[in-house]
Amino acid sequence: MNRTDWRVFSAACPRYLSLIGDLGTLGLLHPWGDQLQGGCIVKQTRERLGLGIVLTASLLMGAGCAGTGKTFYLDLQQKQAVAQYQEPESVRIVIEPFEDRRLENNWLGMRTHLWGGVTYFNVVGERPGDVIAQSLADRLKTRGWKGRAWTVRVVSSGAVANLNDTDIVISGHLLDFSANAKSRFFSTVVSTSSKMVITARNLGDQSTTIRMVEGAQRDTVFWFSEADVQQLLAATLKDSIDRYLDDTTINQKALRPTR
């Protein structure tokens, strides 16, 4: 259930409470009328309360909790923490959009609703490879290897790079980049995952460095909103970029593995 679902339920709450209150007058619960005494009255009260709780929970979870099949677009661009100003390194880096090789590339994933139906997730622009390339570039421009800013630009795939203006060309392909949510009674489980292969071509000596980076995260929320999915997927992407920077380094205008 999200906040919109709660507003729908709240608007109808007086009718629901009235219905629950009528439980106390149901003849089914007191067939012996005023003859009930002692433990029987306690048992009758517990039965009424139990039915009230069940009815309330059912109405609460059923109000507006069915999926409509629409798509929510996630903005994964985050404000980067800027390092103390230093002149950017003289190494010139070009990043190409990552190739999307996921088995299902029409969307990132979906939310399955408790009472049926789904909601789909995708990135703004519907091109995850472009989003990842831009996120990597934004990170390197502010705080990349050695905590320094680097000279980086994003170009279209297949653009010709040469030693006159480029030292390193970074490209990659996505094997997994997904976000899913599953609604349950009183909670929603959000899960994200990422798996990509990143290739760096060093134009100076024509060497290549290839690294695979993967990660996954999971969270459970009571009040669900699409922002929960957006924040978790952005955090998963950030973690993947952090791992890549930890696994590589720049040495003599070439990108090398640290181990």
C-alpha positions as CSV (number, residue, x, y, z in Angstrom):
1,M,0.0,0.0,0.0
2,N,1.2,3.5,-0.8
3,R,0.1,6.9,0.4
4,T,-2.4,7.3,-2.4
5,D,-4.0,4.0,-1.4
6,W,-4.2,5.2,2.2
7,R,-6.0,8.4,1.2
8,V,-8.6,6.3,-0.7
9,F,-9.1,4.2,2.3
10,S,-9.3,7.2,4.7
11,A,-12.1,8.8,2.5
12,A,-14.2,5.7,2.9
13,C,-13.1,5.0,6.6
14,P,-16.4,6.2,8.2
15,R,-18.4,3.7,6.2
16,Y,-15.9,0.9,7.1
17,L,-16.0,1.8,10.8
18,S,-19.8,1.8,10.8
19,L,-19.8,-1.6,9.2
20,I,-17.3,-2.9,11.8
21,G,-19.4,-1.4,14.5
22,D,-22.4,-3.4,13.3
23,L,-20.6,-6.5,14.3
24,G,-21.6,-5.9,17.8
25,T,-25.3,-6.3,16.9
26,L,-25.0,-9.4,14.7
27,G,-27.3,-12.0,16.0
28,L,-24.8,-14.6,14.8
29,L,-22.5,-13.7,17.6
30,H,-24.9,-13.9,20.5
31,P,-27.5,-16.6,19.9
32,W,-28.3,-16.8,23.6
33,G,-29.0,-13.1,24.1
34,D,-28.9,-11.9,27.7
35,Q,-28.4,-15.4,29.0
36,L,-24.6,-15.2,28.2
37,Q,-22.6,-14.9,31.4
38,G,-18.9,-14.9,32.5
39,G,-16.6,-16.6,30.1
40,C,-19.2,-16.7,27.3
41,I,-19.4,-12.9,27.3
42,V,-15.6,-12.7,27.1
43,K,-15.5,-15.2,24.3
44,Q,-18.2,-13.3,22.4
45,T,-16.3,-10.1,22.8
46,R,-13.1,-11.6,21.5
47,E,-14.9,-13.0,18.5
48,R,-16.4,-9.6,17.7
49,L,-13.0,-8.0,18.0
50,G,-11.3,-10.6,15.9
51,L,-13.8,-10.3,13.1
52,G,-13.4,-6.5,13.3
53,I,-9.7,-6.7,12.9
54,V,-9.9,-9.1,10.0
55,L,-12.5,-6.9,8.2
56,T,-10.4,-3.8,8.8
57,A,-7.2,-5.4,7.5
58,S,-9.0,-6.7,4.4
59,L,-10.6,-3.4,3.6
60,L,-7.3,-1.5,4.3
61,M,-5.2,-3.7,2.0
62,G,-7.9,-3.9,-0.7
63,A,-8.4,-0.2,-1.1
64,G,-6.7,0.9,-4.3
65,C,-4.0,-1.9,-4.2
66,A,-4.5,-3.3,-7.7
67,G,-2.0,-2.6,-10.4
68,T,-3.0,-0.8,-13.6
69,G,-0.1,-1.7,-15.8
70,K,1.2,1.8,-16.1
71,T,5.0,2.6,-16.2
72,F,6.8,4.8,-13.7
73,Y,10.0,6.4,-14.9
74,L,12.9,6.6,-12.5
75,D,15.5,9.4,-12.4
76,L,18.8,7.9,-11.4
77,Q,20.9,11.0,-11.8
78,Q,22.2,12.0,-8.3
79,K,24.0,15.1,-7.1
80,Q,27.6,14.2,-6.8
81,A,29.8,15.1,-3.8
82,V,32.4,17.5,-5.1
83,A,36.0,17.1,-4.0
84,Q,38.1,20.0,-2.9
85,Y,38.9,21.9,-6.1
86,Q,41.9,20.8,-8.0
87,E,42.8,21.1,-11.6
88,P,41.4,18.1,-13.5
89,E,43.9,15.5,-14.4
90,S,45.4,15.9,-17.9
91,V,44.1,12.4,-18.9
92,R,41.3,12.7,-21.5
93,I,38.5,10.1,-21.0
94,V,35.6,9.4,-23.4
95,I,32.6,7.3,-22.3
96,E,30.3,5.6,-24.8
97,P,26.7,4.5,-23.9
98,F,26.6,1.0,-22.5
99,E,25.1,-1.7,-24.8
100,D,21.9,-3.2,-23.3
101,R,22.2,-7.0,-23.5
102,R,19.6,-7.9,-20.8
103,L,17.2,-10.7,-21.7
104,E,14.3,-8.4,-20.9
105,N,15.1,-4.9,-22.0
106,N,11.6,-3.3,-22.4
107,W,11.6,-2.2,-18.8
108,L,13.7,-2.5,-15.6
109,G,11.2,-4.6,-13.7
110,M,7.8,-4.4,-12.1
111,R,5.8,-4.2,-8.9
112,T,3.4,-7.0,-8.3
113,H,0.4,-5.8,-6.3
114,L,-1.3,-7.7,-3.5
115,W,-4.7,-7.8,-5.1
116,G,-3.5,-8.5,-8.7
117,G,-2.0,-6.4,-11.5
118,V,1.4,-4.9,-12.0
119,T,3.2,-1.6,-12.3
120,Y,6.3,-1.3,-14.5
121,F,9.5,0.6,-13.9
122,N,11.9,2.1,-16.4
123,V,14.5,4.8,-16.5
124,V,13.8,8.3,-17.8
125,G,14.5,8.2,-21.5
126,E,14.1,4.4,-21.6
127,R,17.8,3.8,-22.3
128,P,19.6,2.4,-19.3
129,G,22.9,2.3,-21.1
130,D,22.9,6.0,-21.7
131,V,21.9,6.6,-18.0
132,I,24.8,4.5,-16.7
133,A,27.4,6.2,-19.0
134,Q,26.2,9.6,-17.9
135,S,26.3,8.6,-14.2
136,L,29.8,7.3,-14.5
137,A,30.9,10.5,-16.3
138,D,29.3,12.7,-13.6
139,R,31.1,10.8,-10.9
140,L,34.5,11.0,-12.6
141,K,34.1,14.8,-13.2
142,T,33.7,15.4,-9.5
143,R,35.4,12.6,-7.5
144,G,37.0,9.8,-9.5
145,W,40.2,7.9,-9.0
146,K,42.3,9.2,-6.2
147,G,39.4,11.4,-5.2
148,R,40.2,13.8,-8.0
149,A,38.2,15.4,-10.9
150,W,38.9,14.0,-14.4
151,T,38.4,15.4,-17.9
152,V,35.5,13.3,-19.2
153,R,32.9,13.5,-22.0
154,V,30.1,11.2,-23.2
155,V,29.9,10.5,-26.9
156,S,27.6,8.4,-29.1
157,S,28.4,4.8,-29.7
158,G,30.9,4.2,-32.5
159,A,32.2,7.8,-32.4
160,V,35.8,7.9,-33.7
161,A,38.4,8.6,-31.0
162,N,42.0,9.4,-31.6
163,L,45.1,10.3,-29.7
164,N,44.7,14.0,-30.6
165,D,41.8,14.4,-28.2
166,T,41.4,11.1,-26.2
167,D,43.6,8.9,-24.0
168,I,41.0,6.3,-22.8
169,V,37.7,5.1,-24.2
170,I,35.3,3.4,-21.7
171,S,32.4,1.3,-23.0
172,G,30.4,-1.6,-21.6
173,H,27.4,-3.8,-21.8
174,L,24.6,-4.6,-19.3
175,L,23.8,-8.1,-18.4
176,D,21.4,-7.1,-15.6
177,F,20.0,-3.8,-14.4
178,S,16.7,-4.4,-12.7
179,A,14.3,-3.1,-10.0
180,N,11.3,-5.0,-8.7
181,A,8.8,-4.7,-5.8
182,K,6.4,-7.2,-4.3
183,S,3.6,-6.1,-2.1
184,R,2.5,-8.2,0.9
185,F,0.2,-7.6,3.8
186,F,1.4,-4.3,5.5
187,S,4.8,-4.2,3.6
188,T,6.4,-4.1,0.2
189,V,9.8,-5.8,-0.6
190,V,12.0,-3.8,-3.0
191,S,14.9,-5.5,-4.7
192,T,17.4,-4.2,-7.2
193,S,20.4,-5.7,-9.0
194,S,23.1,-4.7,-11.5
195,K,25.7,-6.7,-13.5
196,M,27.8,-5.1,-16.2
197,V,31.1,-5.6,-18.0
198,I,33.1,-2.4,-18.5
199,T,35.9,-2.2,-21.1
200,A,38.6,0.5,-21.2
201,R,40.7,0.9,-24.3
202,N,44.0,2.7,-23.8
203,L,44.8,4.4,-27.1
204,G,48.4,5.2,-26.2
205,D,49.6,1.5,-26.0
206,Q,46.5,-0.1,-27.5
207,S,45.9,-2.2,-24.3
208,T,42.5,-3.1,-22.9
209,T,41.3,-3.5,-19.3
210,I,38.0,-5.4,-18.8
211,R,36.2,-5.6,-15.5
212,M,32.9,-7.2,-14.4
213,V,31.0,-5.4,-11.7
214,E,27.8,-6.6,-10.1
215,G,25.8,-5.9,-7.0
216,A,22.3,-6.2,-5.5
217,Q,20.3,-4.5,-2.7
218,R,17.0,-5.2,-0.9
219,D,14.7,-3.3,1.4
220,T,11.3,-3.7,3.0
221,V,9.1,-0.7,3.5
222,F,5.7,-0.2,5.1
223,W,4.6,2.9,3.2
224,F,5.6,2.2,-0.4
225,S,6.2,4.8,-3.1
226,E,8.0,4.7,-6.4
227,A,10.7,6.9,-4.8
228,D,11.8,3.8,-2.7
229,V,12.6,1.9,-6.0
230,Q,14.4,5.0,-7.4
231,Q,16.5,5.5,-4.4
232,L,17.5,1.8,-4.1
233,L,18.4,1.4,-7.7
234,A,20.4,4.7,-7.6
235,A,22.2,3.4,-4.6
236,T,22.9,0.1,-6.4
237,L,24.3,1.9,-9.4
238,K,26.5,4.1,-7.1
239,D,27.8,1.0,-5.4
240,S,28.7,-0.5,-8.8
241,I,30.6,2.6,-9.8
242,D,32.4,2.7,-6.5
243,R,33.5,-0.9,-7.0
244,Y,34.8,-0.1,-10.5
245,L,36.9,2.8,-9.2
246,D,38.3,0.6,-6.4
247,D,39.2,-2.2,-8.9
248,T,41.0,0.1,-11.4
249,T,43.5,3.0,-11.4
250,I,45.0,5.5,-13.8
251,N,48.8,5.1,-14.5
252,Q,50.6,6.9,-17.3
253,K,47.5,8.0,-19.1
254,A,46.2,4.4,-19.2
255,L,43.5,2.6,-17.1
256,R,44.9,-0.4,-15.3
257,P,43.5,-3.0,-12.9
258,T,44.6,-2.5,-9.3
259,R,45.2,-6.3,-8.9
